[in-house]
């Protein structure tokens, strides 16, 4: 009878070990004190179907961590609900029974610990690693949350806790680019990058001058900042007010894109002013200026002057050059603005500094 009881106990331990090893290997769990007791499918409070791995954590603890006496006795178990990494896109949890101990000398309690999860946390290191790997593939928080079976806010917390931006780059490049972009909640943020390799140097949450100045002065010495040769900016006047302070030897360069953009806006302003002076709203010239405004932004070299095409709004077949000439012949002032715009385009494309300078002083 005693032999049968021992044999049944040994068979039960063999079944647990044979069940434990493959499951723990699937989730890359290496804690030798974890024993899997079963697997089930349950529904959580949100009526979502989850896969549950039932396990126990127990080991022999000799000394009390509080007083150091060897007077510990087992004092029941504590259930922990841990979030595991996903295997097939679903939600996986581990219901872990941790062994509790009580010290007979100081009456304080303690529990079995595991490296599977940090203290007072439910997300295991495995699922955190999955979130970081998926984030490197440029997936959104919602997509990562759907793949890992967690919430988007949990994804964001994991990323914020495990991804740390560098305090500064090792060396400032000789040529920098300053620009701003619209970020969260319609805020304008500041971005600085290498003008040659386009490698990001820093991204600040706002574009305030004091924050930009504080960042560079706090992280880079005067000697490092003096090695910068040029800073490319847009038409933002605030940048020009402190660039020489930060980079004393740097030349300020206005980006060509923003120059063309500003010239295009001036052309559109003159075009809309011209449209308002036309009394006949059904004339060909009115429709050319109103509906075919893109023709006036084309480079003269790209304007088609040989093939007649159907122009919407005018509802006629004519060449693009003919439509432009009709509008320019009717309004000499608009012709002058158009020719100046084309001169700026030509000077920038041909990199003719003298021609560009003559247009600015025209």
N, C-alpha and C positions, 0 to 999 in steps of 0.2 A: 504494500500500500504506500509505503514511504517512497519506494522506487518509482511508482507511477506518478506521485506528486512531483518528485524532482524532474522526471522526464517531461511532464506537462509544462513545468516552469521553464525548462530549457528550450522546449519547442516554442513557447510564447516569446522568449527572448530572441530566438533565431528568426521568428516571423517579423518581430519589430525591427531587428537589424537589417533584414533583407528588404523591408519596406522603407527604412530610414535612408540608407545610402543612396539609392537612385534619386529619390525626391530631393534630398539636400544637394545632390550634384546638379540637378536641373536648375536650382536657384543659386548655385555657387555659394552654398553655406558650408563652412568648414569647421564649425564649432563641434567638438567631439562630445559635448555634454547634452546636445539636443537629440531627442528621440521622437520620431514621428509615430503617432498612435493611430492615425487615420486621416482620410480625405473625404470631404463631403461638399455638396452644393447647397447653398442657402440663399435666402433673400434678405437684403439689408433694409434699413428703415425707408430708403427711397424706392423700394420694390425692385431693386436691381439684383440680378442673379450673380452671385459671387462664388468663387472657388475657395474653400477653406481647408487649410492644412492644420490638423490638430497635432500638437507636440507638447512635450514636457521638458523642463530644464532643471536638472538636479545634479549636484556633486557634493562631495564631502568637504565641509568647511570646518577647519580645526579651531581657529581663534576668532573671538568676537572682534569685529573691526572697530568697535567703540572703546572697549576696555582692555582687550587683548587676552582675556582669560579663556581657557579651554573648557567652557561650560555651555556650549551651544546644543540646543535640542531642536528637532524639526517642529515647525509651528504652522502646518497647513501649506496651502499654495495660494498664489495670486495670479489671476487671469490677465494676460496682456493681449491686446489686439494689434498685431503688427501688419503693415502693408508691405507685401512682397512685390518684386518685379514681375511684369507681365510676361507670359509665355506665348499667348495667341491673341493678344489684344483685349482680353477680359480683365476683370479685377480679381486679384489674388490676395488672400489674407492668411495670416498664421495666428491661430488661437493658442497662445503659449502659456502653459501652466508653470509658473516659476516657484520653486521651492522657497518657503519662508523659514527663517530660523529665529529663535529667541534665546537670549543669553540669560542663564539662571542667576548670574551674579549681578548684572546691572539692569536686567529686565527689559533691555532694548531689543528691537527686532531688526533684522536685515534680510535681504533676499539674494537669490542667485543672480549673477550678472552674466551678460553675453556680449560679445563684440559685434553681434549682428546688428545692433541698433544703439544709438546714443541714449544716454540717460534722459528720461522724461520725454522721449520721442516715440512716435509710432511708425515713421517711415524708415525702412531699413536702408543700409548703404547700397544695396543692390538696386533698388528703385531710384535712388538719387543718382546713381551712375547712369542708369538708362535715360533719365531726364537730361543730363548733361550731354550725353552722346547724341541724342536727338536734337538738342539745341544747336549743336555744331553743324547739323545739316540744314540750318536756316529754317526750321519749322516754327510755326507760331505757337504761343502758349496753349491755345485751344486745341491745336492738332496734337501736341505732345500730351496734353491732359487726356484726350480721347484714346490715344494709343496706350497710355500707362494706367488708365482707369482711375485717375485722380482729378482734382479740380484745377482750373487754370490759375487760381490764386496760390495753390500749393506749389505748382510749377514755378511760379514767379518767386516764391519764398526760397525754394531750393536753389534756384539760379543766383539769387541775390546773396545767399549765404556761402556759396561755393565758388563763385566767379569773382575774382578781384582784379580790378584794372591796375595796370602798372602806375606807380607814382609819377614816373616821367620816363621819357625815352632816353637811351644812353647818350645819343649825340643829336644835336639840332642840325637838320640839313641846311645847306647854304641857301636854298630857295624854298620859301614857304608860300602857302595859299591860305587866305582868310575868306570865310564865307559863313552865311547863316542859313538855317533851314527851319521849316515849321515842324515842331515835334509834338509832344503830348499836350493835350488841352489847348491847342492853338498857340502854344508858346513858341517864340523864336529862339533857337539854340545856336550856339557858336561852334564852328568846326574849323580845325586847322590841320593841314596835310602837307606832305612833301610835294612840291610842284613838279618834280621829275618822276618819282616812282609812284605818286599818288597814295603813299602810305599814310594812314591816319596818325597824327601826332597827339591830338586831344580833342575831345568833344565836351563842351561845357553846357550846362542846363539852360543858361541864358546868354545873352550877348551884351551884357552891361560892361562898360569900359573898365570899371574898377575890378570886376571879377577877372577879366582877361589880363589886366596888368598884374594883379596879385598872383595869378597862376604862373606867369613866366618869371616874375621877379623872385618868387619864393622857391622855384625849382631849378632855375638856371642862373649861373653866375654871369657877371658882366662880360667876362672874357668869352664865355660860350655864346652869349647873345651878340657879341661884336663880330662873330664869324659869319653871321647871316648876311648874304649879299643882296637879296631882293625879297620883297613881300608883295604878292599879287592879291589885289582886293577888288571889290565891286565899287559901286558909286556911293557907298556909305561913307559920309564925311567923318563919322566918329573914329573910324580906323586910322585915318590920316593924322588925327590929333595926338596919338600916342605911339605910333609905329617908330618914330625916330627916338623916342624915349626908351623903348624896349630894345630896339635894334639900331644902334647909332650909325652903323656903316651900311645899312640896307637902303636900296632904292625902292620907291613905291611904284608899282606897276598896276595900271587899271586893266582888268580883264577885257579882252576884245568882245566877248559875248555881251557884256553889260553895256559896252559902248554902242554896239549895234542895236541892242534892245532899247536904249535910250533914244537913239536916232529914229528907230521905228515908231516909238510912241509919239515923238514930235511930228512925224509924217502923218500918223493917224489923227492927231489933234487938228492939224491943218486941213486934212481931208474932211473931217466932220464939220469944221467951220465953213468949209466951202459948200458942203451939202445943204447947210441951213440957209445959204443965200439963194438957192435955186427955187424959183417959184413954181415951175412946172414939175410936179412930182411924177409925171408919167414920161418924161423925156428920156432919151437914150443916155445922155450924159449923167443924169441923176441915177439911173439904174447901174451904170458902169461904176460910179463912185460908191454906190451903196452896196451892191451885191458882189462886185468883182474887186474888192479891196485887196485880195491876196496878190493880184497882178502887180500892184505898185510896190510890194515888198520883194519881188523877184529881182535877182541880179540881172542887169541889162543883157549879159551874155546868155542867160537862160531863157529870155523872152523869145517866143516863137513869132517870127515875122513872115513866114512863108505858107504855113498850113492853116486854113480856116477851120475853126472848131466851133461847136455850138456852146454859147455862153448862156448859162442860166441867169435869169433875172432880166437880161436884155432880150432873150429869146430870139437871137439872131446868130447866123454863122459869120464869123469874122476872125481875123488873126488877133493874137494877144497884143501885138504891137499897135494894131489899128485902134483897138479899144483904149489903150493907154494914150495914144496921140489925140484922140477925140477929147479926152478929159483935159489933157495938158494944154491944147490949143485954146480951149475955152476959158482957162483960168491961168494967167501968167504967174501969179503969186504961187499957186500950187506947183507950177512947173519949176520955179526956182527952188522950192523946198525939196521937190522930187530929185532934181539934179544934185543938190547938196547931199541928199541921202545916198544916191548912187555913187557919188564921189567918195563918201566915207567907206562904203562897201568895197569899192575898187582899191582904195589906199590900204585898207586892212588886209584884203586878200593878197595884194601884191607886196605887202610889207614896205610900203613907200612912206617913210616918216616925213619927208619934206612935203609931199602932197597932203598928208593928213594935217600937218601943222598949218599949212596955208588955208585949209578949210576951216580950222578952228579960229583963225584970225581974220576970216572973210567978213 
